[in-house]
Amino acid sequence: MTPDADTPPAADPLVERFRQHLVTGRNASPYTARNYLHALGEFSTWHRETAGKAPDWTALRREDFRLYLRSLGRRGLARSPVHLRFSALRTFYRFLLREDVVREIPLRNLTLPKPERRLPTFIPADRIPGLLEAPAKELAREQASSKSPVDAAPFLRDAALLEILYSSGLRISEACGLPVGNIDLSGRVLRVRGKGRKERMVPLGRPAIAALERYWEAVKHPRDPDAPAFTSGNGNPTPVTPGEIQRRLKRYLASAGLDPALTPHKLRHSFATHLLDRGADLRSVQEMLGHARLTSTEVYTHVSTERLRQAYNAAHPRA
């Protein structure tokens, strides 16, 4: 989905209601909301170009979406972006159906190209310590090279955040939005509100607790239950944003000798893969990740199986 894609006109009341639903009712991440609205914008632009008017969402039929699908095919889009666009359209129509705006979803029984089956990428277990230690390493490097005092708080915050992402498998948006009251240090668990406002309890490792306490002590965190666990710093009490962590992560990845293009989500992939590699059962990993369907978690078993197969082929004399 391209960042400069057209968004639906602000005057479209149905799209505006859907936008409000994404933000307040569904608790969608800013990334998800942006992509869904971009998808609706792209469809609206296509409809205006082909039909000469904005789409009447209540009057569209399956043939309209079949024509749109063909237009995406002529553009040479890969299967994954096509599925993303139609996922957004289906979600929009499910919302309209619940709101009694439409009586049926016109995209039903529309055949899409089969999605590519991609195995999630992850960071090898022996490279994780280098990444988790990178904020402290970068802080020491900056202190050694700077003639003026260096603010340690952002580095301590980043160290605690990375520890929690890997320790508990949180999405970056979940970690950045985590309130203090949802962290039980004595019980070593987090209460996480994920997609669809669903809550789950996730274990928290001792190194993550230690890193969090170091950060809170350094910034004299008030520990108000409603306060964000991780703030943007410089006296600003607002939560740190996923975008800021993504930008700073690039520095730590480079410091640890890893690909700077890796995203915070790769720590979530690594969390799941390493748990399964060490014998965790699939249902437990599903619950910790907050997956609604077991099939979403099963992809990590394919990662582990593929690694076993590679090791077998490389080492067994009769492979």
C-alpha positions in Angstrom: 0.0 0.0 0.0 1.6 3.2 -1.1 1.8 6.1 1.4 0.6 8.6 -1.1 -2.5 6.6 -2.1 -5.7 8.7 -2.3 -7.9 8.6 0.8 -11.7 8.7 0.6 -13.2 12.2 0.6 -13.8 13.5 4.1 -17.4 14.3 3.1 -18.2 10.6 2.7 -20.2 9.9 5.9 -19.9 6.1 5.7 -16.2 6.2 5.5 -16.0 8.7 8.3 -18.1 6.4 10.5 -15.8 3.5 9.6 -12.8 5.6 10.5 -14.2 6.4 13.9 -15.1 2.7 14.4 -11.5 1.7 13.7 -10.1 4.2 16.2 -12.6 3.8 19.0 -14.6 0.7 18.5 -12.1 -1.7 17.1 -9.0 -0.3 18.7 -7.1 -0.7 15.4 -3.5 0.3 15.3 -2.7 3.6 13.4 -0.9 1.5 10.8 -4.0 -0.7 10.2 -6.4 2.3 10.1 -4.1 4.1 7.7 -3.9 1.1 5.4 -7.7 0.4 5.4 -8.5 4.1 4.6 -5.9 4.1 1.9 -7.5 1.0 0.4 -10.9 2.7 0.4 -9.3 5.7 -1.1 -7.7 3.7 -3.9 -11.0 2.1 -4.7 -12.8 5.4 -4.7 -10.3 6.9 -7.1 -10.6 3.9 -9.4 -14.4 4.2 -9.3 -14.4 7.9 -10.1 -12.0 7.3 -13.0 -14.0 4.4 -14.5 -17.6 5.4 -13.6 -17.2 9.2 -13.5 -18.5 9.5 -9.9 -17.8 8.5 -6.3 -18.9 5.1 -5.3 -22.3 4.5 -3.7 -21.3 1.9 -1.3 -24.9 0.7 -0.8 -25.4 0.1 -4.5 -22.1 -1.6 -5.5 -22.4 -5.2 -6.6 -19.9 -8.1 -7.0 -19.3 -7.3 -10.6 -17.9 -3.9 -9.6 -15.3 -5.5 -7.4 -14.5 -8.1 -10.0 -13.7 -5.3 -12.4 -11.6 -3.6 -9.7 -9.7 -6.9 -9.2 -9.0 -7.1 -12.9 -7.6 -3.6 -12.8 -5.3 -4.4 -10.0 -4.1 -7.4 -12.0 -3.4 -5.2 -15.0 -1.2 -3.0 -12.7 0.9 -6.1 -12.0 0.3 -6.0 -8.2 1.6 -9.0 -6.3 -0.9 -11.2 -4.5 -0.2 -9.9 -1.0 -1.1 -6.2 -1.8 -4.3 -7.4 -3.6 -5.4 -9.3 -0.5 -4.6 -6.4 1.7 -6.9 -4.1 -0.4 -9.8 -6.6 -0.4 -9.3 -7.4 3.3 -9.9 -3.7 3.9 -13.0 -3.6 1.7 -14.4 -6.7 3.4 -13.8 -5.2 6.8 -15.6 -2.0 5.7 -18.6 -3.9 4.4 -18.8 -6.1 7.6 -19.0 -2.8 9.5 -21.8 -1.5 7.1 -23.7 -4.8 7.6 -23.6 -4.5 11.4 -24.7 -0.9 11.1 -27.7 -2.0 8.9 -26.5 0.1 6.1 -26.3 -2.8 3.6 -28.1 -6.2 3.7 -25.3 -8.2 2.2 -21.6 -8.0 1.5 -21.1 -7.7 -2.3 -17.5 -9.1 -2.1 -18.7 -12.6 -1.0 -17.7 -15.5 -3.2 -15.2 -13.3 -5.1 -12.2 -15.4 -6.0 -8.8 -13.8 -5.2 -5.4 -15.1 -6.3 -4.0 -17.5 -3.7 -1.7 -15.6 -1.4 2.0 -16.5 -1.3 3.0 -18.6 1.7 5.8 -16.7 3.3 7.6 -18.0 6.4 8.2 -15.3 9.0 11.7 -14.1 9.3 13.3 -14.0 12.8 16.6 -13.2 14.5 18.7 -16.3 15.4 18.7 -16.9 19.2 22.5 -16.4 19.4 22.2 -12.9 17.9 19.5 -11.7 20.3 21.8 -10.8 23.2 23.8 -8.5 21.0 20.7 -6.6 20.0 19.3 -6.3 23.5 22.7 -5.0 24.7 23.0 -2.5 21.9 21.3 0.5 23.6 23.8 0.3 26.5 26.6 0.0 24.1 25.5 3.0 22.0 25.0 5.0 25.2 28.5 4.3 26.3 29.8 5.2 22.8 27.9 8.5 22.8 29.1 9.4 26.3 32.7 8.7 25.3 32.6 10.9 22.2 30.5 13.8 23.6 31.9 16.8 25.4 28.5 17.6 27.0 26.3 15.4 29.3 24.4 12.7 27.4 20.7 11.9 28.4 20.7 8.3 29.2 16.9 8.0 29.5 16.1 7.2 25.8 18.7 4.5 25.7 17.4 3.0 29.0 13.9 3.2 27.7 14.8 1.5 24.4 16.7 -1.3 26.3 13.6 -2.0 28.4 11.3 -1.8 25.4 13.4 -4.3 23.4 13.6 -6.6 26.4 9.8 -6.6 26.7 9.2 -7.1 23.0 11.4 -10.2 23.0 10.4 -11.4 26.5 6.6 -11.2 25.9 6.1 -11.2 22.1 4.2 -7.9 22.1 3.3 -6.0 19.0 5.2 -2.7 18.9 1.9 -0.7 19.2 1.0 -2.8 22.3 4.3 -2.1 24.0 4.3 1.6 23.3 0.7 1.9 24.5 1.3 -0.1 27.7 0.1 1.7 30.9 1.9 1.2 34.1 -1.1 -0.4 35.7 -1.0 -3.3 33.3 2.5 -4.4 34.5 2.6 -6.7 37.5 6.3 -6.8 38.4 5.8 -9.1 41.4 3.7 -11.5 39.4 5.9 -11.1 36.3 3.0 -10.7 34.0 1.6 -8.1 31.6 -2.0 -7.4 30.8 -2.1 -6.6 27.2 -5.0 -5.1 25.1 -4.5 -6.3 21.6 -6.4 -6.3 18.4 -10.2 -5.9 18.7 -9.7 -4.7 22.3 -9.1 -8.4 23.4 -7.1 -8.7 26.6 -4.5 -11.4 27.3 -2.0 -12.1 30.1 1.6 -12.6 29.0 4.6 -13.7 31.1 7.4 -11.2 31.7 11.0 -12.3 32.0 13.4 -11.2 34.8 15.8 -9.3 32.5 12.9 -7.3 31.1 11.8 -6.4 34.7 15.3 -5.4 35.6 15.6 -3.2 32.5 12.2 -1.6 33.1 13.1 -0.8 36.7 16.4 0.8 35.6 14.6 3.0 33.2 11.9 4.0 35.7 14.5 4.8 38.3 16.5 7.0 35.9 13.6 9.1 34.8 11.9 9.1 38.3 8.8 7.7 36.7 5.7 8.5 38.8 4.3 5.0 38.3 0.7 6.2 38.1 -1.4 3.2 36.9 -2.7 5.3 34.0 0.6 6.7 32.9 2.4 5.3 29.9 5.1 2.9 30.8 7.3 4.3 28.0 7.3 8.0 27.3 8.7 10.1 24.5 11.2 11.8 26.8 12.4 15.3 27.3 9.7 15.8 30.0 6.9 14.9 27.6 4.5 12.5 29.4 3.0 11.2 26.2 3.7 7.5 25.1 6.6 6.9 22.8 5.5 6.2 19.3 6.1 3.0 17.3 7.7 5.2 14.6 10.3 6.6 16.9 11.2 3.2 18.2 11.5 1.9 14.6 13.9 4.7 13.8 16.1 4.1 16.8 16.0 0.4 16.3 17.9 0.8 13.0 20.9 2.1 15.0 20.8 -0.8 17.4 20.5 -3.4 14.6 23.6 -1.9 12.9 25.4 -1.9 16.2 24.6 -5.6 16.7 25.7 -6.5 13.1 22.1 -7.2 12.0 20.2 -5.9 9.0 19.0 -2.3 9.8 15.9 -3.0 7.7 14.5 -5.5 10.3 11.4 -4.2 12.1 10.3 -4.5 15.7 7.9 -7.2 14.6 10.8 -9.5 14.0 11.3 -9.6 17.7 7.8 -11.0 18.0 8.5 -13.6 15.3 11.7 -14.5 17.2 9.8 -14.8 20.5 7.4 -17.3 18.9 10.0 -19.3 17.0 12.4 -19.6 19.9 9.6 -20.8 22.2 8.6 -23.5 19.8 12.2 -24.5 19.1 12.5 -25.1 22.9 9.4 -27.2 23.2 6.6 -24.8 24.0 3.2 -26.1 23.0 1.4 -24.4 20.1 -1.7 -23.4 22.1 0.3 -21.6 24.7 2.2 -19.6 22.1 -1.1 -18.8 20.4 -2.4 -17.4 23.7 0.7 -15.3 24.4 0.7 -13.9 20.8 -3.0 -13.1 21.1 -3.8 -14.9 17.8 -7.6 -15.5 17.3 -6.9 -18.5 15.1 -4.4 -21.3 15.6 -3.6 -21.2 11.9 -1.9 -17.8 12.5 0.4 -19.4 15.0 1.0 -22.6 13.0 3.2 -20.8 10.5 5.9 -20.7 13.2 6.0 -24.5 13.3 6.9 -24.5 9.6 9.8 -22.2 10.5 11.1 -24.6 13.1 10.5 -27.6 10.9 12.4 -26.0 8.0 15.4 -25.3 10.3 15.4 -28.9 11.4 15.3 -30.0 7.8 18.2 -27.8 6.8 20.3 -29.0 9.8 19.5 -32.6 8.8 20.4 -32.1 5.1 23.6 -30.4 6.1 24.8 -32.9 8.7 23.3 -36.4 8.1 25.4 -38.7 6.0 22.4 -40.2 4.2 20.2 -37.1 3.9 
